[in-house]
Amino acid sequence: MKVLIVDDEKEIADLIEVYLMNEGFSVVKANSGKEAYDYIETEDFENLRASLEKLQLNDASLTFQPESS
């Protein structure tokens, strides 16, 4: 499973990454809403973990809609 972590605090994102990788997940990290948006536009993720209070996208919006099985 591929997970996108979005957090502007590198240390927190790193801790989450280590934990998820130890559990067998593939992890991609973004440090900003813009970076996350760019990843989502080009890659498929099964899960998204974000620090929403710090996620700033300005003119863009971020919507996560999982595919139905």
Secondary structure, 3 states (H helix, E strand, C coil): CEEEEECCCHHHHHHHHHHHHHCCCEEEEECCHHHHHHHHHHCCCCEEEECHHHCCCCCCCCCCCCCCC
